[in-house]
Amino acid sequence: MKNFLKTTLAVIVGSMVAFAICSILFFGIIGSLASLGESSEPAIPSKAILRIDFSNPVTELGQEDAMQAFQTFSFSSVKPVGILKAVKAIEKAATDPAIKFIYLNLNQMNIGMANLEEIRGALYKFRKSGKAIITYVDNFSQGAYYLASISDKIYMNSDGSGAMVGMGSTMMFFKDLLGKLGIEVQLIRHGKFKAAAEQFIASGISKENYEQNKEMIDSIWETWINEIGESRDIDPEHIDKLVDNLELFSAESLKEHGLVDELVSRDEMFTILRTLFDVKKDKDLKFVSLPTYAAAAIKPDLKIKEKVAVIYADGEITMSDPAGLSVKKFYPIIRDVAQDSTIKAVVLRVNSPGGDAQAAEILNKELQLLRAKKPLIISMGEYAASGGYWISANSEKIYADNTTITGSIGVFSMAMNYGKGLKQHLHINTASIGSNTHSNMMNGIDPLDAREVAFMQGMVEDIYTKFTDLVAKGRGLSAVYVDEVGQGRVWTGADAIERKLADERGGIADALDYAAASADLNQYRIVEYPAIKTPMEQFMEMISGAEAAVKAVADPQETLKGIYSKALEDGSFRVYARHPFCYEFRY
């Protein structure tokens, strides 16, 4: 009877999953056929306005994920654009006679903080070329205003709002909840600022963690108000005072204090655009989006043999997880790039909070073999922290944005024990049997005793020493100094440059220029890794896991066994070089 019910449930669930898969495949094929009907060569008018609105997200590689791809089945035109292509497109527009000016419409902001800074830098160069940048919004977010402040003119809907309250982040601490659930967490770490997993062992923030986060947030905010002040000719201290007094909240208040030039309706804005573009009717305004312009204007010249490779080291560092920066995926990429004689220099674009320390070292060693053959330049994105910094330190030069999160030179290990919770809530009793005294340490059931904690601490100290020695060698610093600025402390890119952990402020385009110069290249084409997967390829990957999902739902016992196996895997003898958490700032 039990097997009959399991089989029946599996058939029902399997049929539902199969129906869903068939639906996805059907719409995927329809979407693919529709895309075949589109022109593969986007047409750019001889006279156009480059419109940048960020409804199309700016990401690292410009990879469209499967869920975004699914939106295309409803004929959505939202597609991500890679940061390098976005920056290069703006640079190209500065010298393109077809582009008359840039129109920023910033009601949506699908872009990370460091990428926002890099786009602003590209717009600054565009404006220096003599062409205008015009901004219009209904409502301002702080991030949108930071970008808009580079404009020649800022227009805003007279009924809009733009509350500016400063930069903020909120943390949660779970010790009390975990205690009620019967879950005990033991944290072994080196670095008084290494706050990874602090939220699991404390009821509130430590003094050191508060200090590093406060200094980091202040550094980012200082970058913003200094650049806003410079662009708008306003004293940054005056902006800070206005923000502290909550005086910037409405369109009128922004105009009153010189942050906005004019308040106009949408119809009035179109009148302004028609005047600037020298046409009489709205239909004669020729807009081209940033993704469309990038696709049309940024094309490799396949006749050029010499190349500069850009490797996007994006995601958490693991041994085999396909979703992140895994050894399984990136080790062969690095080897192939190193062995390709037509590739003369490499930019490693690091956007990683770190992860598995062993995996980081495997990648680092392979990168050093690559560096022995050709220049290796680092461009830091949103994060290049902990393990992300580990793979960055030994390079020719490190470029960082002021708002990059980096440093976090520290390591930790963690034991999470569920034994009390299993008994207390699920009435599951356990028995541990082993050949030796400590055979069952890190089993997810029994807490570590004093000797086991000391054993794990030794592993952590050993890897921390390797980490600091690696940084000292790569950066030409003493190990003592690296330890002083290390200790797990997180820095912004601006602070990292000041402390010699990075070399120069700049984005991916700056790193690319330096890489080409290092290889004495006057002409080159860019090749990017890893290859972008098509939506259909991603759907096929999703489908490959469907059978396992059916089995899991149909057999609860197998599901519980899988959860327990995963818990054991996560609690194995691993030491992590990982940033404490990924920030989501209010901006």
For each residue, the residues with C-beta under 8 A, 3 or more apart:
1: 4 5
2: 5 6
3: 6 7
4: 1 7 8
5: 1 2 8 9
6: 2 3 9 10 554 555
7: 3 4 10 11
8: 4 5 11 12
9: 5 6 12 13 553 554
10: 6 7 13 14 550 551 554 555
11: 7 8 14 15
12: 8 9 15 16
13: 9 10 16 17 550 553 554
14: 10 11 17 18 550 554
15: 11 12 18 19
16: 12 13 19 20
17: 13 14 20 21 546 549 550
18: 14 15 21 22 546
19: 15 16 22 23
20: 16 17 23 24
21: 17 18 24 25 543 546
22: 18 19 25 26
23: 19 20 26 27
24: 20 21 27 28 70 539 542 543
25: 21 22 28 29 539 543
26: 22 23 29 30
27: 23 24 30 31 70 73
28: 24 25 31 32 69 73 535 536 539
29: 25 26 32 33
30: 26 27 33 34 73
31: 27 28 34 35 69 72 73 535
32: 28 29 35 36 535 536
33: 29 30 36 37
34: 30 31 37 38 75
35: 31 32 38 72
36: 32 33
37: 33 34
38: 34 35
39: 42 43
40:
41: 296
42: 39 292 293 295 296
43: 39 296
44: 48 98 288 292 293 296 297
45: 48 98 286 288
46: 98
47: 98 100 277 286
48: 44 45 98 99 100 286 287 288
49: 99 100 101 102 103 273 277 285 286 287 288
50: 89 90 93 99 101 102 103 288 290 293
51: 102 103 105 287 288 289 290
52: 102 103 104 105 119 289 290
53: 56 104 105 106 107 108 289
54: 57 58 106 108 109 110 111
55: 78 108 110
56: 53 78 79 80 81 110 289 290 291
57: 54 78 80 81 110 111
58: 54 80 81 82 83 86 110 111 112 115 119
59: 62 63 80 81 82 83 115
60: 63 82 83 312 314 349 351 381
61: 82 312 314 528 530 532
62: 59 80 81 82 83 85 532
63: 59 60 80 532 533
64: 68 69 79 80 532 535
65: 68 69 538
66: 69 70 535 538 539 541 542
67: 70 71
68: 64 65 71 72 78 79 80
69: 28 31 64 65 66 72 73 535 538 539
70: 24 27 66 67 73
71: 67 68 74 76 78
72: 31 35 68 69 75 76 78 79 535
73: 27 28 30 31 69 70
74: 71
75: 34 72
76: 71 72
77:
78: 55 56 57 68 71 72
79: 56 64 68 72 291
80: 56 57 58 59 62 63 64 68 291
81: 56 57 58 59 62 85 86 89 290 291 294
82: 58 59 60 61 62 85 86 528
83: 58 59 60 62 86 87 115 118 119 381 507 508
84: 87 88 310 349 508 509 512 526 528
85: 62 81 82 88 89 294 298
86: 58 81 82 83 89 90 115 119 122 290 294
87: 83 84 90 91 118 119 121 122 507 508 509
88: 84 85 91 92 294 298 509
89: 50 81 85 86 92 93 290 293 294 297 298
90: 50 86 87 93 94 102 119 122 123 125 126 290
91: 87 88 94 95 122 125 126 509
92: 88 89 95 96 293 297 298
93: 50 89 90 96 99 102 126 131 293 297
94: 90 91 99 125 126 129 131
95: 91 92 129
96: 92 93 99 297
97:
98: 44 45 46 47 48
99: 48 49 50 93 94 96 102 131 288 293
100: 47 48 49 131 276 277
101: 49 50 131 132 133 134 276
102: 49 50 51 52 90 93 99 123 126 131 132 133 134
103: 49 50 51 52 134 135 136 273 287
104: 52 53 133 134 135 136 147 148 151
105: 51 52 53 135 136 137
106: 53 54 109 135 137 140 141 144 147 148
107: 53 137 138 139 144
108: 53 54 55
109: 54 106 116 141 143 144
110: 54 55 56 57 58
111: 54 57 58 115 116 119 143
112: 58 115 116 381 382
113: 116 117 143 220 382 403 585 587
114: 117 118 380 381 382 401 403 404 493
115: 58 59 83 86 111 112 118 119 381 382
116: 109 111 112 113 119 120 143 146 147 403
117: 113 114 120 121 223 401 402 403 507
118: 83 87 114 115 121 122 401 507 508 509
119: 52 58 83 86 87 90 111 115 116 122 123 147
120: 116 117 123 124 146 147 150 227
121: 87 117 118 124 125 506 507
122: 86 87 90 91 118 119 125 126 507 509
123: 90 102 119 120 126 127 133 147 150
124: 120 121 127 128 150
125: 90 91 94 121 122 128 129
126: 90 91 93 94 102 122 123 129 131 133
127: 123 124 131 132 133 150 151 152
128: 124 125
129: 94 95 125 126
130:
131: 93 94 99 100 101 102 126 127
132: 101 102 127 152 153 276
133: 101 102 104 123 126 127 150 151 152
134: 101 102 103 104 151 152 153 155 272 273 276
135: 103 104 105 106 148 151 153 154 155
136: 103 104 105 155 156 157 264 269
137: 105 106 107 140 144 148 155 156 157 160 162
138: 107 156 157 159 160 266
139: 107 157 160 161 162
140: 106 137 144 145 148 156 160 161 162 164 254
141: 106 109 144 145 162 587
142: 145 146 164 165 167 224 586 587
143: 109 111 113 116 146 147 587
144: 106 107 109 137 140 141 147 148
145: 140 141 142 148 149 162 164 228 259
146: 116 120 142 143 149 224 227 228 587
147: 104 106 116 119 120 123 143 144 150
148: 104 106 135 137 140 144 145 151 154
149: 145 146 154 227 228 231 232 259
150: 120 123 124 127 133 147 231
151: 104 127 133 134 135 148 154
152: 127 132 133 134
153: 132 134 135 261 262
154: 135 148 149 151 259 260 261 262
155: 134 135 136 137 260 261 262 263 264 269 272
156: 136 137 138 140 160 162 251 254 255 260 262 263 264
157: 136 137 138 139 160 251 263 264 265 266
158: 251 252 263 264 265
159: 138 251
160: 137 138 139 140 156 157 250 251
161: 139 140 249 250 251
162: 137 139 140 141 145 156 248 249 250 251 254 259 260
163: 248 249
164: 140 142 145 242 243 248 249
165: 142 168 243 246 586
166: 221 243 244
167: 142 217 220 221 224 585 586 587
168: 165 217 585 586
169: 213 217 583 584 585 586
170:
171: 199 205 213 581
172: 199
173: 176 198 199 202 203 204 205
174: 177 178 199 200
175: 178 179 185 199 200 201 202 203
176: 173 179 180 203
177: 174 180 181
178: 174 175 181 183 184 185 200
179: 175 176 182 183 184
180: 176 177
181: 177 178 421 424 425
182: 179 418 419 420 421 422 423 424 425
183: 178 179 416 417 418 420 421
184: 178 179 416 417 419 420 447
185: 175 178 197 200 201 414 415 416 417
186: 201 414 415 416 417 447 448 453
187: 197 198 200 201 412 413 414
188: 412 413 414 415 453 456 457 460
189: 194 196 197 410 411 412 413 460 488
190: 194 410 411 412 460 461 464 487 488
191: 194 409 410 411 412 464 486 487 488 489
192: 208 487 488
193: 208 209 211 212 410 487 488 489 490
194: 189 190 191 408 410 411 412 487 488 580
195: 198 206 208 209 212 488 490 580 581
196: 189 386 410 412 414 488 576 578 579 580 581
197: 185 187 189 200 201 412 414 580
198: 173 187 195 201 202 205 206 209 580
199: 171 172 173 174 175 202 581
200: 174 175 178 185 187 197 414 416
201: 175 185 186 187 197 198
202: 173 175 198 199 205 206
203: 173 175 176
204: 173
205: 171 173 198 202 209 210 213
206: 195 198 202 209 210
207: 210 211
208: 192 193 195 211 212
209: 193 195 198 205 206 212 213 580
210: 205 206 207 213 214
211: 193 207 208 214 215
212: 193 195 208 209 215 216 489 490
213: 169 171 205 209 210 216 217 490
214: 210 211 217 218
215: 211 212 218 219 495
216: 212 213 219 220 405 490 491 492 495
217: 167 168 169 213 214 220 221 585
218: 214 215 221 222
219: 215 216 222 223 402 492 494 495
220: 113 167 216 217 223 224 402 403 492 585
221: 166 167 217 218 224 225
222: 218 219 225 226 236 494
223: 117 219 220 226 227 402 403 492 494
224: 142 146 167 220 221 227 228
225: 221 222 228 229 236 239 240
226: 222 223 229 230 236
227: 120 146 149 223 224 230 231
228: 145 146 149 224 225 231 232 234 236 239 259
229: 225 226 232 233 234 235 236 238 239
230: 226 227 233
231: 149 150 227 228
232: 149 228 229 258 259
233: 229 230 258
234: 228 229 238 239 257 258 259
235: 229 238 239
236: 222 225 226 228 229 239 240
237: 240 241
238: 229 234 235 241 242
239: 225 228 229 234 235 236 242 243
240: 225 236 237 243 244
241: 237 238 244 245
242: 164 238 239 245 247 248 257
243: 164 165 166 239 240 246 247 248
244: 166 240 241
245: 241 242
246: 165 243 249
247: 242 243 253 257
248: 162 163 164 242 243 253 254 257 259
249: 161 162 163 164 246 253
250: 160 161 162 253 254
251: 156 157 158 159 160 161 162 254 255 260 263
252: 158 255 256 263
253: 247 248 249 250 256 257
254: 140 156 162 248 250 251 257 259 260
255: 156 251 252 258 259 260 261 262 263
256: 252 253
257: 234 242 247 248 253 254
258: 232 233 234 255
259: 145 149 154 162 228 232 234 248 254 255
260: 154 155 156 162 251 254 255 263
261: 153 154 155 255
262: 153 154 155 156 255
263: 155 156 157 158 251 252 255 260
264: 136 155 156 157 158 268 269 272
265: 157 158 268 269
266: 138 157 269 270
267: 270 271
268: 264 265 271 272
269: 136 155 264 265 266 272 273
270: 266 267 273 274 282 285
271: 267 268 274 275
272: 134 155 264 268 269 275 276
273: 49 103 134 269 270 276 277 285
274: 270 271 277 278 279 280 281 282 284 285
275: 271 272 278
276: 100 101 132 134 272 273
277: 47 49 100 273 274 284 285 286
278: 274 275
279: 274 284 285
280: 274 284
281: 274 284
282: 270 274 285
283:
284: 274 277 279 280 281
285: 49 270 273 274 277 279 282
286: 45 47 48 49 277
287: 48 49 51 103
288: 44 45 48 49 50 51 99 292 293 296
289: 51 52 53 56 292 293
290: 50 51 52 56 81 86 89 90 293 294
291: 56 79 80 81 294 295
292: 42 44 288 289 295 296
293: 42 44 50 89 92 93 99 288 289 290 296 297
294: 81 85 86 88 89 290 291 297 298
295: 42 291 292 298
296: 41 42 43 44 288 292 293 299
297: 44 89 92 93 96 293 294
298: 85 88 89 92 294 295
299: 296
300: 304 525 526 527
301: 304 523 525
302: 525
303:
304: 300 301 307 523 524 525
305: 342
306: 342 344 519 521 523 524 525
307: 304 340 342 343 344 524 525 526 527
308: 343 344 345 346 347 512 515 516 519 521 524 525 526 527
309: 337 340 343 345 346 347 526 527 528 529
310: 84 346 347 349 508 512 526 527 528 529
311: 330 333 334 337 346 347 348 349 528 529 530
312: 60 61 349 351 528 529 530
313: 325 330 348 349 350 351 352 363 388 391
314: 60 61 324 325 349 351 352 381
315: 323 324 325 351 352
316: 321 324 325 352 353 354 355 578
317: 324 325 326 352 354 355 356 359 360 363 387 388 391 577 578
318: 321 324 325 326 327 355 356 359
319: 326 327 328 356 358 359
320: 326 327 328
321: 316 318 324 326
322: 326 328 329 541
323: 315
324: 314 315 316 317 318 321 352 355
325: 313 314 315 316 317 318 329 330 352 355 363
326: 317 318 319 320 321 322 329 330 359
327: 318 319 320 330 331 359 362 363
328: 319 320 322 331
329: 322 325 326 332 333 530
330: 311 313 325 326 327 333 334 363 530
331: 327 328 334 335 362 363 366
332: 329 335 336
333: 311 329 330 336 337 529 530
334: 311 330 331 337 338 363 366 367 370
335: 331 332 338 339 366 369
336: 332 333 339 340
337: 309 311 333 334 340 343 346 370 529
338: 334 335 366 369 370 373 374
339: 335 336
340: 307 309 336 337 343
341:
342: 305 306 307
343: 307 308 309 337 340 346 374 527
344: 306 307 308 374 375 519 521 524
345: 308 309 374 375 376 377 515 516 518 519 521
346: 308 309 310 311 337 343 370 374 375 376 377 515
347: 308 309 310 311 377 378 379 508 511 512 515
348: 311 313 367 376 377 378 379 391 392 395
349: 60 84 310 311 312 313 314 379 381 508 511
350: 313 378 379 380 381 383 384 388 391 392
351: 60 312 313 314 315 380 381 382 383 384 388
352: 313 314 315 316 317 324 325 355 383 384 385 387 388 391
353: 316 383 385 386 387 388 405 408 578 579 581 582
354: 316 317 360 385 386 387 388 389 390 408 576 577 578 579
355: 316 317 318 324 325 352 359 360 386 387 576 577 578
356: 317 318 319 359 360 387 574 576 577
357: 360 361 387 390 411 463 467 574 575 576 577
358: 319 361 362 574 575
359: 317 318 319 326 327 355 356 362 363 387
360: 317 354 355 356 357 363 364 387 390 391 577
361: 357 358 364 365 390 466
362: 327 331 358 359 365 366
363: 313 317 325 327 330 331 334 359 360 366 367 391
364: 360 361 367 368 390 391 394 470
365: 361 362 368 369
366: 331 334 335 338 362 363 369 370
367: 334 348 363 364 370 371 376 391 394 395
368: 364 365 371 372 394
369: 335 338 365 366 372 373
370: 334 337 338 346 366 367 373 374 376
371: 367 368 374 375 376 394 395 396
372: 368 369
373: 338 369 370
374: 338 343 344 345 346 370 371 519
375: 344 345 346 371 396 515 518 519
376: 345 346 348 367 370 371 395 396
377: 345 346 347 348 395 396 397 398 399 511 512 514 515 518
378: 347 348 350 384 392 395 397 398 399 511
379: 347 348 349 350 399 506 507 508 510 511 512
380: 114 350 351 383 384 388 392 398 399 400 401 404 406 493 502
381: 60 83 112 114 115 314 349 350 351 384 401 404 508
382: 112 113 114 115 351 404 405
383: 350 351 352 353 380 388 404 405 406 579 582
384: 350 351 352 378 380 381 388 389 392 400 404 405 406
385: 352 353 354 388 389 405 406 407 408 490 578 579
386: 196 353 354 355 389 390 408 409 410 411 576 577 578 579
387: 317 352 353 354 355 356 357 359 360 390 391 576 577 578
388: 313 317 350 351 352 353 354 380 383 384 385 391 392 406 579
389: 354 384 385 386 392 393 406 407 408 409 471 501
390: 354 357 360 361 364 386 387 393 467 470 577
391: 313 317 348 350 352 360 363 364 367 387 388
392: 348 350 378 380 384 388 389 395 398 406
393: 389 390 398 470 471 474 475
394: 364 367 368 371 470 473 474
395: 348 367 371 376 377 378 392 398 474
396: 371 375 376 377 514 518
397: 377 378 503 504 511 514
398: 377 378 380 392 393 395 501 502 503 504
399: 377 378 379 380 502 503 504 505 506 507 508 510 511 514
400: 380 384 404 406 493 496 497 502 504 505 506
401: 114 117 118 380 381 404 493 505 506 507
402: 117 219 220 223 492 493 494 505
403: 113 114 116 117 220 223 492 493 494
404: 114 380 381 382 383 384 400 401 492 493 496 502
405: 216 353 382 383 384 385 408 490 491 492 493 579 583
406: 380 383 384 385 388 389 392 400 490 491 492 493 496 501 502
407: 385 389 485 486 489 490 491 495 496 501
408: 194 353 354 385 386 389 405 488 489 490 578 579 580
409: 191 386 389 467 468 471 482 485 486 487 488 489
410: 189 190 191 193 194 196 386 464 467 486 487 488 489 577
411: 189 190 191 194 357 386 460 463 464 467 575 576 577
412: 187 188 189 190 191 194 196 197 460 488 575 576 578
413: 187 188 189 456 459 460 573 574 575 576
414: 185 186 187 188 196 197 200 571 576
415: 185 186 188 441 442 447 448 456 571
416: 183 184 185 186 200 444 567 570 571
417: 183 184 185 186 420 444 445 446 447
418: 182 183 421 422 444 445 567
419: 182 184 422 423 430 444 445 446 447
420: 182 183 184 417 423 424
421: 181 182 183 418 424 425 426
422: 182 418 419 425 426 428 429 430 445
423: 182 419 420 426 427 428 429 430
424: 181 182 420 421
425: 181 182 421 422
426: 421 422 423
427: 423
428: 422 423
429: 422 423
430: 419 422 423 445
431:
432: 440 443 445 446
433: 440
434: 437 438 439 440
435: 439
436: 439
437: 434
438: 434 441 451 452 455
439: 434 435 436
440: 432 433 434 443 445 446
441: 415 438 446 448 452 455
442: 415 448 571 572 573
443: 432 440 446 568 571
444: 416 417 418 419 564 567 568 571
445: 417 418 419 422 430 432 440
446: 417 419 432 440 441 443
447: 184 186 415 417 419
448: 186 415 441 442 452 453 456
449: 452 453
450: 453 454
451: 438 454 455
452: 438 441 448 449 455 456
453: 186 188 448 449 450 456 457
454: 450 451 457 458
455: 438 441 451 452 458 459
456: 188 413 415 448 452 453 459 460 573
457: 188 453 454 460 461
458: 454 455 461 462
459: 413 455 456 462 463 573 575
460: 188 189 190 411 412 413 456 457 463 464 575
461: 190 457 458 464 465
462: 458 459 465 466
463: 357 411 459 460 466 467 575 577
464: 190 191 410 411 460 461 467 468
465: 461 462 468 469
466: 361 462 463 469 470
467: 357 390 409 410 411 463 464 470 471 486 577
468: 409 464 465 471 472 479 482 483 486
469: 465 466 472 473 479
470: 364 390 393 394 466 467 473 474
471: 389 393 409 467 468 474 475 477 482 486 501
472: 468 469 475 476 477 478 479 481 482
473: 394 469 470 476
474: 393 394 395 470 471
475: 393 471 472 482 500 501
476: 472 473
477: 471 472 481 482 500
478: 472 481 482
479: 468 469 472 482 483
480: 483 484
481: 472 477 478 484 485
482: 409 468 471 472 475 477 478 479 485 486
483: 468 479 480 486 487
484: 480 481 487
485: 407 409 481 482 489 491 499 501
486: 191 407 409 410 467 468 471 482 483 489
487: 190 191 192 193 194 409 410 483 484
488: 189 190 191 192 193 194 195 196 408 409 410 412
489: 191 193 212 407 408 409 410 485 486
490: 193 195 212 213 216 385 405 406 407 408 579 580
491: 216 405 406 407 485 495 496 499 501
492: 216 219 220 223 402 403 404 405 406 495 496
493: 114 380 400 401 402 403 404 405 406 496 497 502 505
494: 219 222 223 402 403 497 498 505
495: 215 216 219 407 491 492 498 499
496: 400 404 406 407 491 492 493 499 501 502
497: 400 493 494 500 501 502 503 504 505
498: 494 495
499: 485 491 495 496
500: 475 477 497
501: 389 398 406 407 471 475 485 491 496 497
502: 380 398 399 400 404 406 493 496 497
503: 397 398 399 497
504: 397 398 399 400 497 510
505: 399 400 401 402 493 494 497
506: 121 379 399 400 401 509 510 511
507: 83 87 117 118 121 122 379 399 401 510 511
508: 83 84 87 118 310 347 349 379 381 399 511 512
509: 84 87 88 91 118 122 506 512 513
510: 379 399 504 506 507 513 514
511: 347 349 377 378 379 397 399 506 507 508 514 515
512: 84 308 310 347 377 379 508 509 515 516 526
513: 509 510 516 517
514: 377 396 397 399 510 511 517 518
515: 308 345 346 347 375 377 511 512 518 519
516: 308 345 512 513 519 521 524
517: 513 514 520 521
518: 345 375 377 396 514 515
519: 306 308 344 345 374 375 515 516 524
520: 517
521: 306 308 344 345 516 517 524
522:
523: 301 304 306
524: 304 306 307 308 344 516 519 521
525: 300 301 302 304 306 307 308
526: 84 300 307 308 309 310 512
527: 300 307 308 309 310 343
528: 61 82 84 309 310 311 312 531 532
529: 309 310 311 312 333 337
530: 61 311 312 329 330 333
531: 528
532: 61 62 63 64 528
533: 63 537 538 541
534: 537 538
535: 28 31 32 64 66 69 72 538 539
536: 28 32 539 540
537: 533 534 540 541
538: 65 66 69 533 534 535 541 542
539: 24 25 28 66 69 535 536 542 543
540: 536 537 543 544
541: 66 322 533 537 538 544 545
542: 24 66 538 539 545 546
543: 21 24 25 539 540 546
544: 540 541
545: 541 542 548 549
546: 17 18 21 542 543 549 550
547: 550 551
548: 545 551 552
549: 17 545 546 552 553
550: 10 13 14 17 546 547 553 554
551: 10 547 548 554 555 558
552: 548 549 555 558 559 562
553: 9 13 549 550 559
554: 6 9 10 13 14 550 551
555: 6 10 551 552 558 559
556: 559 560
557: 560 561
558: 551 552 555 561 562
559: 552 553 555 556 562 563
560: 556 557 563 564
561: 557 558 564 565
562: 552 558 559 565 566
563: 559 560 566 567
564: 444 560 561 567 568
565: 561 562 568 569
566: 562 563 569 570
567: 416 418 444 563 564 570 571
568: 443 444 564 565 571 572
569: 565 566 572
570: 416 566 567
571: 414 415 416 442 443 444 567 568
572: 442 568 569
573: 413 442 456 459
574: 356 357 358 413
575: 357 358 411 412 413 459 460 463
576: 196 354 355 356 357 386 387 411 412 413 414
577: 317 354 355 356 357 360 386 387 390 410 411 463 467
578: 196 316 317 353 354 355 385 386 387 408 412
579: 196 353 354 383 385 386 388 405 408 490 582
580: 194 195 196 197 198 209 408 490
581: 171 195 196 199 353
582: 353 383 579
583: 169 405
584: 169
585: 113 167 168 169 217 220
586: 142 165 167 168 169
587: 113 141 142 143 146 167
